[in-house]
Amino acid sequence: MNINKSRIGLAVFLLHLILLLPVWPQEYRSKAVAVIIYHEGEDFEIRDNRGSPVNIDEIIGHRLYEGDIILAGENTFLEIQLILSQNVIKIAENTDFQLQWAEEKQENAFSMLYGSVRARLKKLKAGQYFYIQGGDAIAGVRGTDFGMNVQVPFGKEQGREKRVAVPVTEIYCFEGTVEVKPQFKIEGEKPVEPIIINQDEMITLSAEEPERFEKRPVSEEIRAYWLEHPFIGELIPPDEVASLGMERKIPLIWKLERKQKRSTLTGSAFLSLGLIFEISGAVSLATGFRESDSTKSAVLKKTGYALIASGALFLTYSVFKFIRAGRIGREIEQLP
């Protein structure tokens, strides 16, 4: 081994260290992204992105946040307006619906486990996207009036984790166009290409029968349903929108869990670094003792001792981080 090779090895080693640096978890986004502007019926529940029920003082004007889940029961309908736009979504009875991404990311994305929704959108700004994922399809639009039904057979116990069959997804367009992206493959073929649905057209998709789907006129049953349950809520004027973008207070347990996760990630990263330094130092020392050239031997030994010392510091720091993560875990357990 010569000095040039040692330098190359050290450079490669440092590159590995950079790649091992931890990626910090994204902060919980607490800015309101939508607001309830209409409700019919009382059988509904709102949960946060952890699945915990959210207290509601006044239904009309209640703010919804990224990750919130809306569970609507029998004979219950809600309409939500996205805060940064005049776009409205109507959530029908017996529906599980979640707000996933905020408008500030230029993406209006939602998911539906089961049920029915209808979205009435104005033309989106350049670079903005709106899509709903339900069953085995994603429906994306730029400005239209469309709906989606996801029918899922359930067992005796109903709930988000009790799905027992493949969903059937219906997507229909009343105005404009919708791009439908099936989320399954036909056996032996490439993924199904996106399908464009135009005004007064619909399509039905199911992974159980991936070959059998085609566009057809919107059924009279679907038209009758939404004629019976039209959009009713009054839109919030633009000058009042700014006052709605308030932040939700983050519960103490969320803050503690974030700190615990950071401490664990940091401890793991420095543990890895410490072990790499220790091993590299040991290899450098062993090579130095075997090297016949006294100058090269001295350099290798000096490098080895430095790496071992640095590794010891990293390992010590990782221990402190793991201890801190453990203490935070005990604080969480003691919370009421």
N, C-alpha and C positions, 0 to 999 in steps of 0.2 A: 504494500500500500504506500502511495506517495502522498505528498501534501495536497496536490491538485485533486486527487480522488477523494481525499478527506473533505475538502471544501464542497465538492459536488454532492457527496453524501449528506453533508450538513444542510445544504440548500434543499435537497429533496426532503430531508427530515423536517425542516421548518415549514415546507409546503404542506406536509401531512398535518402539522400542528394547526395551521390555518384552517384546513378542512375539518378539523375536529372541534373547532370553536362552536359553542352551542348556539342554536337559533332560539331566540327568546319567544315565548308565546305571545300572541297578539292580545292586546288589552281588550277587555270586554267593552264593547261599544254600547254606550248608554244613551245615545241621542235618539229621541222619538223620530220614527219614520212614517207613521200613519196615525190616523185618528178615526174613531167610530163616529159616523154621522147619522146612522139610522139603525134601529133594531125593532124586531117584531118577535115577541115571545121572550121568555125568561130562562129557557133551558139551555144555558151556555156557560162555558168556563174559559178563562184565559190563563195560560201557564207561561212562565218565562222559559228561556232556553235551557234551563236545568230541569224543567218539568214541574216546578213548584207553582201552586196556584197564586194568582195575582189578585190582590184586593181591588175592588172597583167601587168607588164612591158614587160617581155619576157615569152612567153608561154613555150618553151622548157627550162627545168631547173627550172620552177616555183615550189617552195616548197609548200607542202600541210601539214596541221597540223591536229592533232586529233580533230575530230568534224566537219571538213570541209565538205561541201556538193557540189557535182559536178552535174550540170544540163546541160545535152547535148541535143541539139535540132536536127532538121532535118539535115541529111547528115553530121553529126559531130561525130567523133570518137576520143577518147583519150586513151593513154596508160600511166599508172603510175607504177613506180618501187618503191617498199618499200625500204627505205634507208638502213636498216640494213641487207638486203638480196638481192638476185638476182631474187626475185619473182616479177612477172608482172601481172597487171590486165588491161584488155582492156574493156573500157566502150563504149558501142554502142550508136547509135543515140536514141533520145527520151528516155533518162534514167535519173533517179533521184537516185544518189548514195552517200552514206555518209561513211567517215572513222570514226569509233567509238573508237577503242582502239589501243594504240600504241604498237609497237613491244617490247619496253623495259619491258612491262608487260608479255612478253612471249605469248601474244595473238594478233593475227591479225584478228580483227573482223570488219565487215562492214555490212551495211544495204542498201536495195534497195526498194524504194517505188514502182517503176515501171520501165520497160525497160529490157535491156539485158546486161550481162557482161560475160566475159570469163577470167578465172584465170589460169595462167601457173606457177606452183610451183615446186621448187626443194624440195628435202627431207628436212623437218624441223628438227631443233635441238631437242634433248630430252627435253620434257616439253613444247615445243612450240605448239600452236594451230592456225588453220586458219579456219574461218567460215564466211559465208555470210547469213544474214537473209533477206528473201524476201517473201512477201505474207504470206502464212500460213506454211512456212517451214524454217528450218535452215540446211544449207549444210556445213558439217565439213570435212576437209581433213588433211592429213599429208604430201602429196607430190603427185601431180597429175595435170592433165589438164582437167578442167571441166568448165561448164557454167550454167547460170541460166537465165530464162526469167520470168518476172512477168507481166502479162497482166491484166490491170485494166481499166474497162470502166469508162469514165469520163462524166461529164455533159458538158454543153455548155462552161463553164469557166473551163479551165484546171489549175491545180496547186496542191501543196502538200496537201491542205486541202479540195479539191473538189472531193474526192473519193466518188462514189455513189453506188458501187457494190462490191461483194466479189471477191478478186483477184484469178487468176488461175496461179499456179506456175509450171514451167517446170524446171527440173534439169537433166542434162545430163553429161556423163563422156566419155572423149575421151581417157584417159589413167589413169591407177591406179584405185583407188576406192574412193567413196564418201559416207559418212554416212549422211542420210537424216532424220531429226527429224521433223515430222509433228507437227504443233502447234495448233491442235484442237483435240476434243474428238468425238468419235462416240457415239451417244445417248445411254445411259444405259450401256456403257462400259468404261473401263479404257482408259487413253490416248494411242494413237497409238504408238506402239513400233518403234524405229529407223529402217530404211530400208537401206541396203547396196546396192549401185549401182556399178557395175563393169564396166570395159572398154566396150565401144560401147553400153551401156545401158542408158535408161532415164526413168523418171517417171513424171507423171502429178498429181498435188494435188490441191484440192479446198475444202474449208469448206462447200460449198453448196452440194457437193457430197462426203462426207468423206469416204463412203464405197467403192467408185469406184476408185481405183488406183492400178496399177500393173506395173511391170517393162516390158519394151519392147525395141527393138532396136532403136538407135538414128535415128530420122527421116531424110530423105534425104534433106528436106527443111532446117533443122538446119545445117546439114553438108555443104550444098551449101552456106548458109549465111556466115559461118565463113571461108570457102574457099575463098569467095569473099573479106572478110575483115580479113586477117591474121595478126599476130603480125609483126610489122615493126620496132618499136623503137629500138635504140641501147642501150644496158645495160651500166650503169655507172660502170667503173672499181672499184674494192674494194679500191684502194688507193685514189680515189677521193670522196668516200662516206663520210668520216669524215668531210670534208669541207662543206657538205650539211646540217648537223645537227644543223643549226643555229636557234636561237630563234626569234619568232615573237614579236614585241613590243606590249605590252598590252595597248589598248586605255585607256585614263584617265577615261572614264565613267565606264569601267569594274572594275578598281581599286576602284573607289568611291562606286560602287554597292556592291563590296565585303566588304568594310569597313562598309557600312550601314547594310548589312546582319549580320556581326559579332556583331555590336553594338546592333542590335535588338535581336539577340539570347542571348547575354550576359545579356541584360536588362531583358528579359523574364525569364532567369534562376535565376537571383538574385531576381526578383520579387517573383518567386515561393518559393525560399528559405526564403525570408523575411516573407512571409505569414505563411509558416510552422513554423518558429521560433516564430512568434507572437502568433499563435494559441497554440503551444506547451507551450510557456511561460505562457499564460493565464490559460491553463489547470493545469499546475504545481502550479501556485499561488492559484487557486481555491482549489486544493487538499490540499495544505499546510495550508490554513486557516481552512479547515475542519478537519485536522489531530489533534487528541487529544495529541499525543506524541510530546512534545515540541521540542525534538531533530530532529525528522523526519520532523516536521513542518518547522523548521528553514532551513533545507537542501532544502526542496521543494520550499520554498519561495525564497531562494537565487538562486536556479536553474532557477526559473521562471523569476526573475528580469534579470538574465544574458541572458536568451533566448530572452526576449523582447527587451533588449538593442541591442543584436546582430541582431535581426530582423529589428530593426529600421535602423541600418547601411546598411543592405542588401537592404532595400527598398529605402533608400536615394541613394545608388549607382545605383540601377536600374533606378531611375528617371534621373540621369545624363546620363546614357547610352541611354535612349529613347530620351532625348533632343539632344544628339549627332547624333543619327540616323536621327532625323528630320532635323538638320542642313545640314547633308550630302545630304538628299533628296532634299533640296532647292538648294544646289550646283549643283546637277544633272539637275534639272529643268532649271537652268540658263546657262547650257552648250549650245553652238551653235549647 
